[in-house]
Amino acid sequence: MTPRYADLRHVRWSAVSRRTWTLLVSLGLAVALGLLGALATVPYVALGPGPTFDTLGVVAGKPVVDITGTRTYPTSGHLNMTTVSVVDNVTLYGALALWISGRNELVPRAELFPPQLSEQQVEQQNQQMFRDSEANAKTAALRYLGYPTKVVLGQVIPHGAASGTLAAGDRLLALDGRELHSSRQVVDLLTGSHPGQLVRVRFQRGDAPPREAAITLGAGAQSTRGYLGVGVTERPEVNFAITINLADVGGPSAGLMFALAIVDKLTPGGALASNTFVAGTGEIAPEGKVGPIGGIPLKMVRAREAGASVFLVPADNCAEAVQRAPAGLQLVRVDTLAGAVHALEEIRAGQQPPHC
C-alpha cells in the first residue's frame, strides 16, 4: 500500500507545483506589462489647458505690456492671453489617464516635433514666432491708433537676389521710385515682374544717409514672377518704447491680446475691458488681420476656470469653438484688431457684439 500512497502524494505535489508556476508566470507577466505601461513612452504628446496671463496686469513684478516715454491711460478689467501646455514623453498609462480625464488631447508627436528638427530647433522656432507676434502686435496696434510705420527687412535670403546688397533691418524707402508705406505695397509692386528684371531700391541702413541700388530679380516659387529675395515687415516709427515682459511662452497666438492691451493703454476715454474679464487668442498680422490658432477648446477651458466671461475667437476658429465652449462663456467673433476693439466697445455699451 505504501507505494500507492507515495504515488498519490507525488501527483498532489505535481499539481500544486504546476499551479504555483502558473501563478508565478502570470504574476511576472502582469508585472512586466505594468512596468511596460508605466515606463514605455508612446509617440504622442498631451495638450492641456495652459497658464493664462492678463496682458493688462503684472507678472514677476513687471507689467506684461510696459509702455514708456509717452502718456498712458488707466485700464480696468482683464484682457487675458491664453496658452496650451504640452506634456512630452507620455507613457502608455499616462496617455490613457490623460485621455480619460477629458481635459487633454493626444496628438502625434511629429506634429509638434518634426523628426527633421531637434527639440532645440523646435524651441527656437517657437520663441521666434513669439517674438514675431510681439512685433506684429506693436505694429498693428500703433497703425490702428494712427501712428506712422516704416517698411523694414525682416530677413534677406542667402544667395537671393538682394543678398550682398540689402541686410536684415534695412528700411525700404522706395521701389522703382514709388515711396513705400506698407509691406503690402512691396508685394503689389512686384506683381507682374519677371526673373532677370532690374528694379531700383532706395533704402536706409541705421542712421546712415539713404542710398539706392539696382537689383536683378531672381526666380522663386512661381517661375514666371520676379523675386527680390527678402522678407518684408513693418515697424512703428515712434519716439517711445513698448516692452512685453513675458518669458517661457512660445508661438504666435498671443498677438491679438497684446495688441488690445497696447491700444487700451494708449487710448483715453475709458478702458476697453471696462471691468469685464475678457480672454482670447489669435495670431495677428502687422496690418491687423486676426488669424486662426490651434488648441482653442483647451484655451477656453482655462479662461473660464480663471473667471473669464467673454472669449475673443478668431473668425476661422468659430465652428470649433462653438462645439466645445464651456458654459457661461460668451464667444465673440473677431477677424481684425479694429473689429475686436469695436466688439469690446459694444459690450461696454451693453450691445450685442458679433458672436460665433
Secondary structure, 3 states (H helix, E strand, C coil): CHHHHHHHHHHHHHHHHHHHHHHHHHHHHHHHHHHHHHHCECCEEEEEEEEEEECCCEECCEECEEEECCCCCCCCCEEEEEEEEEECCCEHHHHHHHHHHCCCEEEEHHHHCCCCCCHHHHHHHHHHHHHHHHHHHHHHHHHHCCCCEEEEEEEECCCCCCECCECCCCEEEEECCEECCCHHHHHHHHCCCCCCCEEEEEEECCCCCCEEEEEECECCCCCCCCECCEEEEEEECCCCEEEECCCCCCCCCCHHHHHHHHHHHHCCCCCCCCCCEEEECCEECCCCEEECCCCHHHHHHHHHHHCCCEEEEEHHHHHHHHHCCCCCCEEEEECEHHHHHHHHHHHHCCCCCCEC
